[in-house]
C-alpha cells in the first residue's frame, strides 16, 4: 500500500517545492527580473528603480530590451539622468506612436512587463489578435501637476510618467481611450483590464474613471509612494 502512495507523495512534494520557489521569487528581497511574470512585489521593485539607474539599465539589457540612452536633461526643477528611447524588437514586440519614445528607465522597465504580461494576453482574450502598436501623448514635460502655476511637480517633469492614448491591433483595428472607454463592451473591458494590470507594475495609474482630465488617456507613473503603495483609479 505504501509503495502505491509513493508516486502520489512525490508529486505533492514536487508541487509544494515549485510553489515555494515561485513564492520566493515574489519576495521583496529577491532580485527583480523583467522576464518573469508579475508577482505581488513587482510594482514596488520597479518603483524603487527610480533611485538606481545603473540597476535599471542592467535589467533592460538582461531582458533583451532594445534601447538607447538619452542625454541628461536639466531644466529649472525638471529633468532626468536615466532617460532611454525604446526600440521595437527583442523583448519589446510593440511599436510606440509617435516613435522615438523617451522615458525614464523605470517607466521603460514597467512598460516591458506590462505589454507582455497584461496588454497582449488581454488583446488575445477580447479580440483574438495581438496589439502591434501603442499610441501615447508623451512622457517628459516640465510642468506641475495639472499644469498649475503652483504645487507639486508632475512625474512628467522627470520623465517618470507616460500617457497612453490607445492601442493598434494586428489587421488595422484600433482601440481608443476616449472613444471606447464607455463604448463597445469588448473594447471597454479590454481597456479596464489593461488599466487594472498597469496598477501592478506602475505606482500610479489614472483613467477616465478618475476625472475629466484623463478622459482620453491612461496616466501611468512611477511616483515614490512609500508605505502608501500604488494609486489606481
C-alpha positions in Angstrom: 0.0 0.0 0.0 2.8 2.4 0.9 4.6 1.7 -2.4 1.5 2.7 -4.3 1.3 6.0 -2.4 5.0 6.9 -3.0 4.4 8.4 -6.6 1.5 10.4 -5.3 3.5 11.7 -2.4 6.4 12.6 -4.7 4.0 14.6 -6.9 2.7 16.6 -3.9 6.3 17.2 -2.8 7.3 18.5 -6.2 4.2 20.7 -6.4 5.0 22.1 -3.0 8.6 22.8 -3.9 7.5 24.6 -7.0 5.0 26.8 -5.1 7.7 27.7 -2.6 10.2 28.5 -5.4 7.6 30.7 -7.1 6.7 32.5 -3.8 10.3 33.1 -3.0 10.8 34.9 -6.4 8.0 37.3 -5.3 9.6 38.3 -2.0 10.6 41.9 -1.7 14.3 41.0 -1.1 14.7 38.7 -4.2 16.2 40.3 -7.4 13.8 41.7 -9.9 13.7 40.2 -13.4 11.8 41.9 -16.3 11.4 38.4 -17.9 9.4 37.0 -15.0 5.6 37.0 -14.5 4.2 39.8 -12.3 4.4 39.0 -8.6 2.9 40.8 -5.6 6.1 42.8 -5.0 6.9 43.5 -8.7 5.4 47.0 -8.6 7.5 48.1 -5.5 10.7 46.7 -7.1 10.0 48.7 -10.3 9.3 51.9 -8.4 12.5 51.5 -6.4 14.5 51.7 -9.7 13.9 55.5 -9.7 16.9 55.8 -7.4 19.1 53.2 -9.1 19.6 54.0 -12.8 22.6 51.6 -13.3 20.5 48.7 -12.0 17.5 49.6 -14.1 19.6 49.8 -17.3 21.2 46.4 -16.5 17.7 44.9 -16.1 16.7 46.2 -19.6 19.9 44.7 -21.0 19.4 41.3 -19.2 15.8 41.1 -20.5 16.8 41.8 -24.1 15.0 45.2 -24.3 16.4 47.2 -27.2 17.0 50.8 -26.0 19.4 53.7 -26.4 20.4 56.2 -23.7 19.2 59.8 -23.8 21.5 62.7 -22.9 20.7 64.0 -19.4 18.3 66.9 -19.2 18.3 69.7 -16.6 15.7 72.5 -16.8 14.6 74.6 -13.9 13.1 72.0 -11.4 12.8 69.4 -14.2 15.0 66.9 -15.9 16.4 63.3 -15.8 19.6 61.4 -16.0 18.1 58.0 -16.6 16.3 58.5 -19.9 16.1 55.9 -22.6 14.4 55.5 -26.0 12.7 52.2 -26.6 13.2 50.4 -29.9 11.0 47.7 -31.2 12.5 44.2 -31.3 13.9 41.8 -28.8 11.7 41.6 -25.7 9.5 44.5 -26.8 7.3 43.5 -29.7 5.2 46.6 -29.8 5.8 49.9 -31.6 5.1 53.2 -29.9 3.4 56.0 -31.8 4.8 58.6 -32.1 8.2 56.8 -32.4 11.4 57.6 -30.6 9.6 57.4 -27.3 11.8 58.7 -24.5 11.1 57.8 -20.9 12.9 57.4 -17.6 14.3 53.9 -17.3 11.8 52.7 -14.6 8.9 53.5 -16.9 10.6 51.6 -19.7 11.0 48.6 -17.4 7.4 48.7 -16.4 6.2 49.1 -20.0 8.2 46.0 -20.9 6.4 43.8 -18.4 3.0 45.4 -18.9 2.9 44.9 -22.7 3.9 41.3 -22.3 2.0 40.2 -19.2 -1.1 42.4 -19.4 -1.7 44.0 -22.8 -1.0 41.1 -25.1 -3.0 38.5 -23.1 -5.9 40.9 -22.8 -5.9 41.6 -26.5 -5.9 37.9 -27.3 -8.8 37.2 -24.9 -11.0 40.1 -26.1 -10.1 40.3 -29.8 -8.3 37.1 -30.8 -5.3 39.1 -32.1 -2.3 40.9 -30.7 -1.5 44.6 -30.2 1.2 45.8 -32.6 1.2 49.5 -31.6 0.5 51.8 -28.6 -0.5 55.4 -29.1 0.8 57.8 -26.5 0.9 61.6 -25.6 4.5 61.5 -24.5 6.4 61.4 -21.3 8.7 64.3 -20.4 7.0 67.7 -19.8 8.4 70.3 -17.5 5.3 71.2 -15.6 3.5 70.9 -12.3 0.5 68.6 -11.7 -2.4 69.5 -14.0 -0.3 72.4 -15.4 -1.0 74.6 -12.3 1.4 77.5 -11.7 2.0 76.3 -8.1 2.0 73.0 -6.3 3.8 69.7 -6.6 5.7 68.9 -9.8 4.3 66.2 -12.1 6.1 62.9 -12.6 6.2 64.0 -16.2 8.8 66.6 -15.1 11.3 63.8 -14.6 10.0 61.5 -17.5 8.8 59.1 -14.8 5.3 59.1 -16.4 3.7 58.3 -19.7 0.2 59.0 -21.0 -1.3 56.1 -23.1 -4.0 57.1 -25.6 -4.9 53.9 -27.4 -3.8 50.6 -29.0 -3.4 49.4 -32.6 -4.4 45.8 -33.2 -3.0 43.5 -35.9 -5.1 43.9 -39.0 -5.7 47.7 -38.6 -8.3 47.9 -35.9 -7.8 50.5 -33.1 -8.9 50.9 -29.5 -9.1 54.4 -28.2 -9.4 55.5 -24.5 -11.6 58.5 -25.4 -13.8 56.6 -27.9 -14.1 53.2 -26.3 -13.9 53.6 -22.6 -17.7 53.5 -22.4 -18.4 52.2 -25.9 -18.2 48.7 -27.4 -18.3 46.2 -24.4 -15.3 44.1 -25.5 -13.2 47.2 -26.1 -14.3 48.8 -22.8 -13.5 45.5 -20.9 -10.1 45.4 -22.6 -9.2 48.9 -21.6 -10.2 48.3 -18.0 -8.2 45.1 -17.9 -5.0 46.9 -19.1 -5.7 49.7 -16.7 -6.0 47.3 -13.8 -3.0 45.3 -14.9 -1.0 48.5 -15.1 -1.6 49.1 -11.4 0.5 46.0 -10.7 3.7 47.5 -12.3 3.2 51.3 -12.0 2.9 53.3 -8.8 0.1 55.4 -10.3 -2.5 54.7 -12.9 -5.2 57.2 -13.6 -8.0 56.6 -16.1 -11.2 58.3 -17.3 -12.8 56.9 -14.1 -10.6 59.3 -12.1 -11.6 62.7 -13.6 -12.3 64.5 -16.8 -8.7 65.5 -17.2 -8.0 61.8 -18.0 -10.9 61.3 -20.4 -8.6 60.5 -23.3 -5.7 58.6 -21.7 -4.2 56.4 -19.0 -1.7 58.3 -17.0 0.9 55.8 -15.7 3.9 56.8 -13.5 6.5 55.6 -11.0 5.9 58.1 -8.2 7.6 57.4 -4.9 4.7 56.5 -2.7 6.5 54.7 0.2 4.2 52.8 2.5 1.1 54.1 0.7 1.8 51.7 -2.2 0.1 52.4 -5.5 -2.8 54.6 -6.6 -5.2 53.1 -9.1 -8.3 54.9 -10.4 
